[in-house]
Amino acid sequence: MPSFQGGDLDTFRKWVNANVVYPQLALENGISGRVVTSFVIEKDGSLSNIEIIQSPDKILSAEVMRVLLLAPAWTPGTQKGKVVRVRYTLPCDFSFSDDAPSTENEQKTPKTPNFDKGIENYKQEKYSEAIEYFLHSLGTEKHEIGLVYIYLSFSYYHLSKMDDAYGFANRAVKYFTPISEYLANYKDAILDALYLKANFDFDYSQQRENWKPYALSAVNNYQLIIANFTDSLDAKVFQEINMRCGGLKYILGQSDYRKYLQNGGAEGQEMLQKIIKTQQNPTSTNAKKSTQLIKDKSFKIE
């Protein structure tokens, strides 16, 4: 059977209970009850196929879903010496103290799909509301999960909840890997995920003592952007990405660092000039920029 931090499902249940935060809106509206979820422990120890089986309200579902999606990896289970996938069911109870409000919840389930409502709230910059809809959609609707991860990451980023933003950026990039299988239909969305994840990793590589894994991850994602998305970048963004990648490669001691702009590389200069030329020709079919989420060109983790 799989194990979690040296324990079993009960250990994981305690971890979930310790990390779940009772949503303020649920408290104000007297919403309580049991959320029952189902999920699979994959062969690499990650959680997948998370579903909401039972819930008194989408607000509580969203909070449980958030915690499960950001949970640490398990030690996978084995059967006859082979690593196997295992499905679990987990209940999570939300209850009030005696003096807590007991207002009857009259909130109705919206007819509009949760994902669409999430998009609507995101566009209106109602990021907390958007997060609730996005998280609830993961357990109740069929759609491209990677897109939900991306919107969740940007929503948490706008709320300055960087740990959650980074966690969902990680999930989005992992979901869309290998990117070659998704580029035809989700090119702009994948660019958004890679860009946000790479910028997080770059900043963490400058801030944290254990910097090297972040530097390697940033380089990998910047390289993917340079190789696959130059037709979607303006010159300023390309220059930033190329220089950051070259600088990290130099620090990491990677031998090809000289071809990047940071180090006066001819290849980087050639690519930059091509982008500038393309942008000066507005009739070019290659002049299309990302129309999805990338708006924070001055990304910086405070």
LOROKE-982686 format. One line per field, with one value per residue (C-alpha): residue in three letters; chain; x, y, z. Coordinates in steps of 0.5 Angstrom, whole numbers, always signed. Layout:
N
aa: [ALA_...] .
ch: [A_...] .
X: [X_...] .
Y: [Y_...] .
Z: [Z_...] .
This chain:
302
aa: [MET_PRO_SER_PHE_GLN_GLY_GLY_ASP_LEU_ASP_THR_PHE_ARG_LYS_TRP_VAL_ASN_ALA_ASN_VAL_VAL_TYR_PRO_GLN_LEU_ALA_LEU_GLU_ASN_GLY_ILE_SER_GLY_ARG_VAL_VAL_THR_SER_PHE_VAL_ILE_GLU_LYS_ASP_GLY_SER_LEU_SER_ASN_ILE_GLU_ILE_ILE_GLN_SER_PRO_ASP_LYS_ILE_LEU_SER_ALA_GLU_VAL_MET_ARG_VAL_LEU_LEU_LEU_ALA_PRO_ALA_TRP_THR_PRO_GLY_THR_GLN_LYS_GLY_LYS_VAL_VAL_ARG_VAL_ARG_TYR_THR_LEU_PRO_CYS_ASP_PHE_SER_PHE_SER_ASP_ASP_ALA_PRO_SER_THR_GLU_ASN_GLU_GLN_LYS_THR_PRO_LYS_THR_PRO_ASN_PHE_ASP_LYS_GLY_ILE_GLU_ASN_TYR_LYS_GLN_GLU_LYS_TYR_SER_GLU_ALA_ILE_GLU_TYR_PHE_LEU_HIS_SER_LEU_GLY_THR_GLU_LYS_HIS_GLU_ILE_GLY_LEU_VAL_TYR_ILE_TYR_LEU_SER_PHE_SER_TYR_TYR_HIS_LEU_SER_LYS_MET_ASP_ASP_ALA_TYR_GLY_PHE_ALA_ASN_ARG_ALA_VAL_LYS_TYR_PHE_THR_PRO_ILE_SER_GLU_TYR_LEU_ALA_ASN_TYR_LYS_ASP_ALA_ILE_LEU_ASP_ALA_LEU_TYR_LEU_LYS_ALA_ASN_PHE_ASP_PHE_ASP_TYR_SER_GLN_GLN_ARG_GLU_ASN_TRP_LYS_PRO_TYR_ALA_LEU_SER_ALA_VAL_ASN_ASN_TYR_GLN_LEU_ILE_ILE_ALA_ASN_PHE_THR_ASP_SER_LEU_ASP_ALA_LYS_VAL_PHE_GLN_GLU_ILE_ASN_MET_ARG_CYS_GLY_GLY_LEU_LYS_TYR_ILE_LEU_GLY_GLN_SER_ASP_TYR_ARG_LYS_TYR_LEU_GLN_ASN_GLY_GLY_ALA_GLU_GLY_GLN_GLU_MET_LEU_GLN_LYS_ILE_ILE_LYS_THR_GLN_GLN_ASN_PRO_THR_SER_THR_ASN_ALA_LYS_LYS_SER_THR_GLN_LEU_ILE_LYS_ASP_LYS_SER_PHE_LYS_ILE_GLU] .
ch: [A_A_A_A_A_A_A_A_A_A_A_A_A_A_A_A_A_A_A_A_A_A_A_A_A_A_A_A_A_A_A_A_A_A_A_A_A_A_A_A_A_A_A_A_A_A_A_A_A_A_A_A_A_A_A_A_A_A_A_A_A_A_A_A_A_A_A_A_A_A_A_A_A_A_A_A_A_A_A_A_A_A_A_A_A_A_A_A_A_A_A_A_A_A_A_A_A_A_A_A_A_A_A_A_A_A_A_A_A_A_A_A_A_A_A_A_A_A_A_A_A_A_A_A_A_A_A_A_A_A_A_A_A_A_A_A_A_A_A_A_A_A_A_A_A_A_A_A_A_A_A_A_A_A_A_A_A_A_A_A_A_A_A_A_A_A_A_A_A_A_A_A_A_A_A_A_A_A_A_A_A_A_A_A_A_A_A_A_A_A_A_A_A_A_A_A_A_A_A_A_A_A_A_A_A_A_A_A_A_A_A_A_A_A_A_A_A_A_A_A_A_A_A_A_A_A_A_A_A_A_A_A_A_A_A_A_A_A_A_A_A_A_A_A_A_A_A_A_A_A_A_A_A_A_A_A_A_A_A_A_A_A_A_A_A_A_A_A_A_A_A_A_A_A_A_A_A_A_A_A_A_A_A_A_A_A_A_A_A_A_A_A_A_A_A_A_A_A_A_A_A_A] .
X: [+0_+2_+5_+5_+11_+12_+4_-2_-8_-10_-3_-5_-12_-9_-4_-11_-14_-8_-8_-15_-18_-25_-27_-30_-36_-38_-37_-41_-47_-47_-44_-42_-42_-38_-34_-32_-27_-23_-16_-11_-4_+0_+6_+11_+7_+3_-5_-9_-16_-19_-26_-31_-36_-40_-41_-46_-43_-38_-34_-32_-31_-26_-22_-21_-19_-14_-11_-11_-8_-2_-1_+6_+8_+7_+11_+8_+5_+7_+4_+8_+15_+12_+9_+2_-3_-8_-15_-17_-23_-22_-28_-26_-31_-33_-36_-38_-37_-43_-43_-42_-47_-52_-55_-59_-55_-60_-54_-56_-52_-51_-53_-47_-41_-36_-30_-34_-36_-29_-27_-32_-30_-23_-24_-27_-21_-25_-20_-22_-29_-26_-21_-27_-31_-24_-23_-30_-30_-24_-28_-35_-33_-30_-25_-18_-15_-9_-12_-15_-9_-6_-12_-11_-4_-5_-11_-7_-1_-6_-8_+0_-1_+6_+6_-1_+1_+8_+4_-1_+4_+8_+2_+0_+7_+7_+0_+2_+9_+11_+9_+9_+3_-1_+2_-3_-9_-6_+0_-2_-4_+2_+7_+3_+5_+12_+13_+10_+14_+20_+20_+18_+24_+29_+27_+27_+34_+37_+33_+34_+40_+38_+38_+41_+34_+30_+36_+36_+28_+28_+33_+29_+23_+26_+29_+22_+20_+25_+25_+17_+14_+19_+13_+9_+14_+15_+22_+23_+20_+25_+31_+29_+28_+34_+39_+36_+37_+44_+46_+43_+47_+54_+53_+51_+57_+53_+58_+53_+52_+56_+50_+46_+45_+47_+54_+54_+52_+51_+45_+41_+42_+40_+34_+32_+33_+28_+23_+24_+23_+17_+14_+16_+11_+4_+2_+6_+2_+8_+6_+1_+2_-1_-8_-9_-6_+1_+0_+5_+11_+14_+13_+17_+16_+16] .
Y: [+0_+7_+11_+18_+21_+15_+14_+11_+15_+17_+21_+24_+26_+29_+33_+35_+37_+41_+45_+46_+53_+54_+59_+66_+66_+59_+61_+67_+63_+58_+52_+46_+39_+33_+33_+27_+26_+21_+21_+16_+15_+15_+11_+17_+18_+24_+25_+25_+24_+28_+28_+31_+25_+29_+36_+41_+47_+48_+53_+47_+43_+48_+49_+41_+41_+46_+43_+36_+39_+42_+36_+33_+26_+20_+14_+9_+3_-4_-11_-17_-12_-8_+0_+0_+6_+6_+10_+12_+16_+21_+25_+32_+35_+42_+44_+50_+51_+52_+60_+60_+62_+58_+62_+57_+57_+59_+59_+56_+52_+56_+53_+56_+51_+53_+53_+59_+62_+62_+65_+71_+72_+72_+77_+82_+81_+78_+73_+70_+68_+65_+61_+58_+56_+53_+49_+46_+45_+40_+35_+36_+38_+35_+40_+41_+41_+44_+50_+50_+50_+56_+60_+58_+60_+67_+68_+66_+70_+77_+75_+75_+68_+66_+59_+57_+60_+57_+50_+51_+53_+47_+43_+46_+45_+38_+37_+40_+36_+34_+40_+37_+34_+40_+46_+45_+47_+50_+54_+61_+57_+53_+59_+63_+57_+56_+64_+64_+58_+60_+67_+64_+59_+65_+69_+63_+62_+69_+68_+61_+58_+51_+55_+50_+46_+53_+55_+49_+49_+56_+54_+48_+53_+59_+54_+51_+58_+60_+54_+54_+61_+66_+68_+69_+74_+81_+83_+86_+79_+75_+79_+78_+71_+70_+74_+71_+64_+66_+68_+62_+58_+61_+61_+53_+52_+50_+50_+53_+60_+64_+64_+68_+75_+76_+74_+77_+71_+72_+66_+70_+77_+74_+71_+78_+81_+76_+78_+86_+85_+81_+86_+91_+88_+88_+84_+78_+72_+71_+77_+74_+75_+71_+73_+69_+70_+74_+81_+81_+83_+86_+80_+80_+76_+81] .
Z: [+0_-1_+5_+7_+11_+14_+15_+12_+10_+17_+17_+10_+13_+19_+14_+10_+16_+19_+12_+10_+12_+13_+8_+11_+6_+9_+16_+14_+11_+16_+11_+14_+13_+10_+3_+1_-5_-9_-12_-15_-12_-18_-19_-18_-12_-14_-14_-20_-22_-16_-16_-11_-9_-4_-2_+2_-2_-8_-3_+2_-4_-7_-1_+0_-8_-7_-1_-5_-11_-7_-3_-2_-6_-3_-3_-8_-7_-10_-11_-13_-13_-18_-17_-18_-18_-12_-11_-4_-2_+4_+8_+10_+16_+16_+23_+27_+35_+39_+38_+31_+26_+24_+18_+13_+6_+1_-4_-11_-15_-22_-28_-32_-31_-26_-31_-35_-29_-26_-33_-32_-25_-27_-33_-28_-23_-18_-17_-10_-13_-20_-15_-12_-19_-22_-16_-16_-23_-23_-19_-23_-30_-36_-39_-40_-33_-35_-37_-30_-27_-31_-29_-22_-22_-25_-20_-14_-17_-17_-10_-8_-5_-9_-6_-9_-15_-16_-14_-20_-25_-23_-24_-31_-34_-32_-35_-41_-42_-47_-50_-57_-56_-54_-58_-64_-59_-53_-55_-52_-46_-45_-46_-41_-36_-38_-37_-30_-28_-31_-28_-21_-22_-24_-18_-13_-16_-14_-7_-4_-1_-5_-11_-17_-18_-19_-24_-28_-28_-31_-36_-38_-39_-42_-47_-49_-50_-54_-58_-59_-58_-61_-66_-60_-56_-57_-58_-50_-47_-52_-50_-42_-43_-47_-43_-36_-39_-41_-35_-31_-36_-34_-27_-28_-32_-38_-44_-49_-45_-50_-55_-51_-51_-44_-46_-53_-57_-64_-64_-59_-63_-70_-67_-63_-70_-73_-68_-69_-77_-76_-71_-76_-82_-79_-85_-83_-80_-75_-72_-67_-60_-54_-53_-47_-40_-40_-38_-32_-36_-30_-26_-19_-13_-7] .
